[in-house]
Amino acid sequence: MDKPPDNQVFSLPEEFIYKLFDESNEQLTVAKGLLKHYASNEFEGVACDTSLDLIARIIWINYSIIRALETEIDDNIYYNNKETNESELLISDSALSKLQTLVVSRYLAKTNLNNLSFSMSLH
């Protein structure tokens, strides 16, 4: 299979970008709270090394998503899609691939953390 050229441009709905941004900030808040509880020794008897690794990974991934989105938002290349009548952000193939990788990695880390009975939901 041929790889598409790296200079391709894709569009994402502006609403999706801001939803992903808000979701990342929310998960960052929850993960920091879990880390604070971890530091106060409330996780004794739990799979501590694994949970700490996953919490740290989720914090790093969410910061990375936020930074990537801020970079794309700061570039500020929007257009109005005439078919959907929505504002969309133009994004490069490499930036989209980076975001996809981060979102999938975050999903896997959250799933593994949930399997250890830790919730990433804001209560």
C-alpha positions as CSV (number, residue, x, y, z in Angstrom):
1,M,0.0,0.0,0.0
2,D,1.4,3.4,-1.0
3,K,1.7,6.0,1.8
4,P,0.0,9.3,0.9
5,P,2.3,12.3,0.6
6,D,3.0,14.1,3.9
7,N,1.8,17.4,2.4
8,Q,-1.9,16.5,2.4
9,V,-4.3,18.6,4.4
10,F,-7.4,17.4,6.2
11,S,-10.2,19.2,7.9
12,L,-11.7,18.6,11.3
13,P,-14.9,20.3,12.6
14,E,-14.1,23.2,15.0
15,E,-16.6,21.7,17.5
16,F,-14.6,18.4,17.5
17,I,-11.3,20.2,18.2
18,Y,-12.7,22.1,21.1
19,K,-14.5,19.0,22.5
20,L,-11.2,17.1,22.3
21,F,-9.4,20.0,24.0
22,D,-12.0,20.1,26.9
23,E,-11.9,16.3,27.3
24,S,-8.1,16.4,27.5
25,N,-8.3,19.1,30.2
26,E,-10.9,17.2,32.1
27,Q,-8.9,14.0,32.0
28,L,-5.8,15.9,33.1
29,T,-7.6,17.2,36.1
30,V,-8.8,13.6,37.0
31,A,-5.3,12.1,36.5
32,K,-3.7,14.8,38.6
33,G,-6.2,14.0,41.4
34,L,-5.4,10.3,41.1
35,L,-1.7,11.1,41.3
36,K,-2.3,13.2,44.4
37,H,-4.2,10.3,46.1
38,Y,-1.3,8.0,45.0
39,A,1.2,10.3,46.7
40,S,-0.8,10.2,49.9
41,N,-0.4,6.3,50.1
42,E,-4.1,5.6,49.5
43,F,-3.2,3.0,46.9
44,E,-1.5,0.5,49.1
45,G,-2.3,-3.1,48.1
46,V,-3.3,-2.1,44.6
47,A,-1.1,-2.8,41.5
48,C,0.9,0.3,42.5
49,D,3.6,0.3,39.8
50,T,1.2,-0.4,37.0
51,S,-1.3,2.2,38.2
52,L,1.4,4.9,38.7
53,D,2.8,4.2,35.2
54,L,-0.7,4.5,33.7
55,I,-1.5,7.7,35.6
56,A,1.8,9.3,34.5
57,R,1.2,8.2,30.9
58,I,-2.3,9.6,30.9
59,I,-1.0,13.0,32.2
60,W,1.7,13.1,29.5
61,I,-0.7,12.1,26.7
62,N,-3.3,14.7,27.7
63,Y,-0.6,17.4,27.9
64,S,0.6,16.3,24.5
65,I,-2.9,16.4,23.0
66,I,-3.4,19.9,24.4
67,R,-0.1,21.2,23.1
68,A,-0.8,19.7,19.6
69,L,-4.3,21.2,19.5
70,E,-3.0,24.6,20.7
71,T,-0.4,24.6,17.9
72,E,-3.1,23.8,15.3
73,I,-5.5,26.4,16.8
74,D,-2.8,29.0,16.9
75,D,-2.1,28.4,13.2
76,N,-5.7,29.5,12.8
77,I,-6.4,28.1,9.4
78,Y,-10.2,27.7,9.3
79,Y,-12.7,27.5,6.5
80,N,-16.5,27.3,6.3
81,N,-17.6,23.9,4.9
82,K,-20.4,24.8,2.5
83,E,-21.9,21.3,2.6
84,T,-22.2,21.1,6.4
85,N,-22.2,24.9,7.1
86,E,-19.7,24.3,9.9
87,S,-16.4,25.9,10.6
88,E,-13.5,23.4,10.1
89,L,-9.8,23.6,11.0
90,L,-7.3,22.6,8.3
91,I,-4.7,20.2,9.7
92,S,-1.7,18.6,8.1
93,D,-1.3,14.9,7.7
94,S,1.5,14.7,10.2
95,A,-0.5,16.6,12.8
96,L,-3.5,14.5,12.3
97,S,-1.4,11.3,12.6
98,K,0.1,12.6,15.8
99,L,-3.4,13.4,17.3
100,Q,-4.7,10.0,16.2
101,T,-1.8,8.2,17.9
102,L,-2.2,10.2,21.1
103,V,-5.9,9.6,21.3
104,V,-5.6,5.9,20.7
105,S,-2.8,5.7,23.3
106,R,-4.9,7.6,25.8
107,Y,-7.8,5.2,25.2
108,L,-5.6,2.2,25.8
109,A,-4.1,3.7,29.0
110,K,-7.6,4.6,30.3
111,T,-8.9,1.1,29.6
112,N,-5.9,-0.5,31.4
113,L,-6.5,1.9,34.3
114,N,-10.2,1.0,34.4
115,N,-9.2,-2.7,34.5
116,L,-7.3,-1.9,37.7
117,S,-10.6,-0.3,39.1
118,F,-9.6,3.3,38.6
119,S,-12.0,5.6,36.9
120,M,-11.0,8.5,34.7
121,S,-14.5,10.0,35.0
122,L,-15.1,13.3,36.7
123,H,-17.6,12.8,39.5
